[in-house]
Amino acid sequence: MTATYTVTGMTCGGCARSVETAIRQAAPSVESVSVDLDKNTVTVTGAVEDSVIAGAVDDAGFDFGGRAA
């Protein structure tokens, strides 16, 4: 399963790495994580609940906006 989420507050590559690391640590079943700073989105591939992604993003200090349209 692949899902794209809106995440605000990311402004640089360090922010992107923080979000990627937080998601991978919270959900070891994740196959891939891709951050698009221009679109403020994170695309996650793997069998993971939205609530796990939301928690990881919040723990990393960024704002989780839910699934992107």
Secondary structure by P-SEA (a helix, b strand, c coil): cbbbbbbcccccaaaaaaaaaaaaaaccccccccccccccbbbbbccccaaaaaaaaaaaccccccccc
